[in-house]
Amino acid sequence: MADIALFNDDAFSLSSLSGAINEQPFVPGRLAALGLFEEQGITTTVVQIEKDGDTLALVPAGIRGSSASVVVGSKRQMLPFNTVHLPQRATIGADEIQNLRAFGSETELEALTTVVNRRLGKMRRQLDATHEFHRIGAIKGQILDADGKSVVVDLLKAFGIEQTVIDFELDKVADTEIRTKCQLVLDAIEDALGNIPFTGARVLCGRKFWNALIVLNTVKETYLNTAMAAALRGDTRDAFDIGGCTFERYRGRVGDVGYVADDEAHAVPEGVPDLFITRFAPADYVEAVNTTGLPYYAKQELMDFGKGVEIEAQSNPIHLCTRPKAVIRLTV
């Protein structure tokens, strides 16, 4: 049978366990799959975002020889954002390995590693779900804690802006001209980005918003007699392009509550460098101080009297939108 002393093996060191949890099969959320967030490790626990208060203004006509209008300097300020500490703990009791036998050609160490990796896999999946929840919060402008109520980071308040909201009137008029609404979205994004180019907009839709959108006359007429018409007759969950926007149904949910509210959607500009960023801070372990942060860490420690082993997994991310005004909220 496996001996609990095996946990003293280098296979269960901080570096080995952290490597194992980072290599776990990834359970992707949609935002992670899209690759919207540029990820990078940092050596501190705080991220600084520079806010540039530049605005464009017309130059009034003046009389030749008179004083010119004064151009003031840019109002720049640094906005600090603390990374979020996401710790998890699991216990592998002595009884769990009491009757552990090597399976097939496995050694006791290999069998014990399988037990540990299975537990790390569960912890990793829960951390991945939390990352996705924080990413959608960064898009919506407010990152919430696991209870769905406590605010972790309020980007709109930090940047001192109000989010642009466009009513698509999907529940009022069946023949709403969707292209006109899409143009309003693209114009709002263009105004928010200024001289920064973008390649298009991706609209993440809640259930009610999506269901009202796909039955619009203008949507059905657009794809009539096209290959997409077959898709609209069958499974209607596929993304489609119209009016310069890519609409897709966002599936993330916790219980009965959607990551995106059922009657809302969020238009996100694509092709903008560093619009969405993720930074990972080091773990709060002595070994990790002032090192470049990893997405995930794991460490184990023997319990009192050798009753078992505690395993801790953690991630220390901050998911940010550096230009929250460029994300447009759409309502039904």
C-alpha positions in Angstrom: 0.0 0.0 0.0 1.0 3.6 -0.5 2.9 5.2 2.4 2.0 8.8 3.3 5.8 9.4 3.6 5.7 9.4 -0.2 4.5 13.0 -0.1 8.0 14.0 0.9 9.1 13.0 -2.6 10.1 15.8 -5.0 7.1 14.8 -7.2 5.0 16.8 -4.7 7.1 19.9 -4.4 5.7 23.4 -5.1 7.3 23.5 -8.6 6.0 20.0 -9.4 2.5 20.5 -8.2 2.3 23.9 -9.8 3.5 22.4 -13.1 0.9 19.7 -12.8 -2.0 22.0 -12.3 -0.9 24.3 -15.1 -0.8 21.2 -17.4 -4.3 20.0 -16.4 -6.7 19.6 -19.4 -8.2 23.0 -19.8 -12.0 23.4 -19.6 -12.4 26.5 -21.8 -14.9 29.2 -21.2 -16.0 31.1 -24.3 -13.9 34.2 -23.6 -10.8 32.1 -23.0 -11.4 30.3 -26.3 -11.8 33.6 -28.1 -8.4 34.8 -26.8 -9.7 38.3 -26.1 -7.6 38.7 -23.0 -3.8 39.1 -23.4 -2.2 37.1 -20.5 1.1 37.8 -18.8 2.7 37.2 -15.5 3.9 40.1 -13.3 6.2 40.2 -10.3 4.0 42.5 -8.1 0.4 42.3 -6.8 -0.7 45.6 -8.3 -1.3 46.6 -11.9 -1.1 50.2 -12.9 -3.3 51.5 -15.8 -2.6 54.9 -17.2 -5.7 57.0 -17.9 -5.3 59.7 -20.5 -7.9 62.4 -20.3 -7.3 63.8 -23.8 -10.4 65.0 -25.6 -10.8 66.5 -29.0 -12.1 70.0 -29.4 -12.7 72.3 -32.4 -10.5 75.4 -32.7 -12.6 78.5 -32.9 -11.9 81.1 -35.6 -9.9 84.1 -34.4 -8.8 87.5 -35.5 -5.4 87.6 -37.1 -2.9 89.1 -34.6 -5.1 88.4 -31.6 -4.3 85.9 -28.8 -4.8 82.2 -29.6 -6.8 79.8 -27.6 -4.8 78.0 -24.9 -4.1 74.3 -25.3 -3.7 72.6 -21.9 -1.7 69.5 -21.2 -3.2 66.1 -21.0 -4.6 65.0 -17.7 -2.9 61.7 -17.1 -3.3 59.6 -14.0 -2.3 56.2 -12.9 -5.1 53.8 -11.7 -3.9 51.0 -9.5 -5.8 47.6 -9.5 -5.0 44.9 -7.0 -4.8 41.4 -8.2 -7.5 39.0 -6.8 -6.4 36.2 -4.5 -8.3 33.0 -5.3 -7.2 30.2 -2.9 -8.6 26.6 -2.7 -7.8 23.8 -0.3 -8.4 20.1 -0.5 -7.6 17.3 2.0 -6.3 13.9 1.1 -6.8 11.8 4.2 -4.6 8.9 5.3 -7.7 6.6 4.8 -7.9 7.6 1.1 -4.5 6.0 0.5 -4.8 3.3 3.1 -5.7 0.6 0.7 -4.3 2.1 -2.4 -2.7 -0.5 -4.6 -0.6 -0.1 -7.7 -2.8 -0.7 -10.8 -1.3 -2.6 -13.6 2.3 -1.5 -14.0 1.9 1.6 -11.7 4.2 2.0 -8.8 2.9 3.3 -5.5 4.3 6.7 -6.3 2.5 6.8 -9.7 -0.8 5.7 -8.1 -0.5 8.4 -5.4 0.2 11.0 -8.1 -3.0 9.9 -9.9 -5.0 10.6 -6.8 -3.4 14.0 -6.3 -3.8 15.0 -10.0 -7.4 14.1 -9.9 -8.0 16.5 -7.0 -5.9 19.2 -8.7 -8.0 18.7 -11.8 -11.2 19.5 -9.9 -9.6 22.6 -8.3 -8.3 23.7 -11.7 -11.8 23.5 -13.2 -13.3 25.6 -10.5 -10.5 28.2 -10.9 -11.2 28.3 -14.7 -14.9 28.9 -14.1 -13.9 31.8 -11.8 -11.6 33.3 -14.3 -14.3 33.2 -16.9 -16.7 34.9 -14.5 -14.1 37.6 -13.8 -13.5 38.1 -17.6 -17.1 38.6 -18.3 -17.2 41.1 -15.4 -14.4 43.0 -17.0 -16.4 43.2 -20.2 -19.5 44.3 -18.3 -17.5 46.9 -16.3 -17.9 45.4 -12.9 -16.2 42.3 -11.6 -18.2 40.5 -9.0 -17.2 38.0 -6.3 -18.5 34.4 -6.2 -21.8 35.5 -4.5 -22.7 37.5 -7.5 -23.2 40.6 -5.4 -20.0 41.8 -3.8 -18.0 44.0 -6.1 -14.4 43.1 -6.5 -13.4 45.7 -9.1 -15.7 48.5 -10.5 -14.0 49.6 -13.7 -16.7 52.1 -14.7 -16.3 53.9 -11.3 -12.5 53.7 -11.5 -12.4 55.3 -14.9 -15.2 57.7 -14.0 -17.4 56.9 -17.0 -20.9 55.8 -17.7 -21.4 52.8 -20.0 -23.1 53.4 -23.3 -26.4 51.6 -23.6 -28.3 51.0 -26.9 -31.9 49.7 -26.9 -32.3 47.2 -29.8 -36.1 47.3 -29.3 -36.3 43.6 -30.0 -39.4 43.1 -27.8 -41.3 46.0 -29.5 -40.9 45.8 -33.2 -40.6 42.6 -35.1 -39.3 44.3 -38.2 -36.6 46.3 -36.4 -33.8 47.2 -39.0 -30.9 45.3 -37.4 -28.3 47.0 -39.7 -29.3 50.4 -38.3 -28.8 49.2 -34.8 -25.5 47.6 -35.7 -24.3 50.9 -37.1 -25.2 52.6 -33.9 -23.0 50.1 -32.1 -20.1 50.5 -34.4 -20.4 54.3 -34.2 -20.4 54.2 -30.4 -17.3 52.0 -30.4 -15.6 54.2 -32.9 -16.2 57.3 -30.8 -14.9 55.6 -27.7 -11.7 54.3 -29.3 -10.9 57.6 -31.1 -8.1 57.1 -33.6 -7.5 53.4 -32.6 -8.7 51.1 -35.4 -10.7 48.0 -34.8 -11.7 45.1 -37.1 -15.3 44.6 -36.0 -17.5 43.9 -33.0 -18.5 40.7 -31.4 -21.8 40.7 -29.5 -22.2 38.3 -26.6 -25.9 37.7 -26.2 -28.0 36.5 -23.3 -30.8 33.9 -23.9 -33.8 36.2 -24.2 -31.8 38.7 -26.3 -30.7 36.0 -28.7 -34.1 34.4 -29.0 -35.6 37.7 -29.9 -32.8 38.5 -32.3 -33.0 35.4 -34.5 -36.7 35.8 -35.3 -36.4 39.3 -36.6 -37.7 39.7 -40.1 -34.5 41.5 -41.2 -32.3 38.7 -39.9 -34.4 36.0 -41.6 -34.5 37.9 -44.9 -30.8 38.5 -44.9 -30.0 34.8 -44.8 -32.9 33.6 -47.0 -31.7 31.4 -49.8 -28.2 31.2 -48.3 -26.3 28.4 -46.5 -27.0 30.1 -43.2 -30.8 29.6 -43.8 -30.4 25.9 -43.1 -28.7 26.7 -39.8 -31.5 29.0 -38.8 -34.0 26.3 -39.5 -32.1 23.8 -37.3 -29.9 24.5 -34.3 -30.1 28.3 -33.8 -27.2 28.6 -31.4 -24.5 29.2 -34.0 -23.0 32.7 -34.4 -23.8 34.8 -37.4 -22.6 38.0 -39.0 -24.7 41.0 -39.9 -24.2 44.7 -40.2 -20.5 44.5 -39.3 -21.2 42.6 -36.0 -20.8 39.0 -35.1 -23.6 37.9 -32.8 -23.3 34.8 -30.7 -25.2 33.2 -27.8 -23.1 33.2 -24.7 -23.6 30.0 -22.6 -21.9 30.7 -19.3 -24.2 30.2 -16.3 -24.1 29.6 -12.6 -27.3 27.8 -11.6 -30.2 29.8 -13.1 -28.2 33.1 -13.4 -26.4 33.7 -16.7 -22.9 35.3 -16.8 -24.6 37.6 -19.3 -28.1 38.7 -18.2 -30.8 37.0 -20.3 -32.2 40.3 -21.7 -28.9 41.9 -22.4 -25.9 41.7 -24.8 -22.4 43.2 -24.8 -20.7 44.4 -27.9 -16.9 44.0 -27.8 -14.5 45.6 -30.3 -12.1 43.1 -31.9 -8.6 43.7 -33.2 -7.6 46.3 -30.5 -4.2 45.5 -28.9 -4.2 45.4 -25.1 -7.9 46.3 -24.8 -8.4 43.3 -22.5 -5.6 42.2 -20.3 -5.0 39.5 -17.7 -2.1 39.7 -15.3 -1.1 37.0 -12.9 0.7 37.9 -9.6 3.0 35.5 -7.7 1.5 33.3 -5.0 1.8 34.3 -1.4 4.6 31.7 -0.8 8.1 32.5 0.3 9.4 30.6 -2.8 7.4 32.8 -5.2 8.3 36.2 -3.8 9.3 38.6 -6.6 9.1 36.0 -9.2 7.0 36.3 -12.4 3.5 35.1 -11.6 2.1 31.9 -13.0 -1.6 31.3 -13.9 -1.9 28.6 -11.2 0.0 27.4 -8.1 -0.3 24.3 -6.0 1.4 23.2 -2.8 1.0 20.4 -0.3 1.7 20.2 3.4 1.4 17.3 5.9 -1.4 17.6 8.4 -0.9 17.3 12.2 0.0 13.8 13.4 0.3 12.6 9.8 -3.5 12.4 9.4 -3.3 13.3 5.8 -2.1 15.9 3.4 -3.6 19.3 2.6 -3.2 20.6 -0.9 -3.7 24.3 -1.7 -4.2 25.6 -5.2 -4.4 29.3 -6.0 -4.5 31.8 -8.8 -3.9 35.6 -8.4 -5.3 37.3 -11.5 -6.7 40.6 -12.5 -8.8 40.8 -15.6 -9.2 44.3 -17.0 -10.6 46.2 -19.8 -8.3 49.2 -20.4 -11.0 51.1 -22.4 -14.4 50.2 -20.7 -16.2 53.0 -22.7 -15.6 51.0 -25.9 -17.8 48.1 -24.7 -21.4 48.7 -25.4 -24.3 47.3 -23.5 -27.3 46.3 -25.5 -30.9 45.8 -24.2 -33.9 44.0 -25.5 
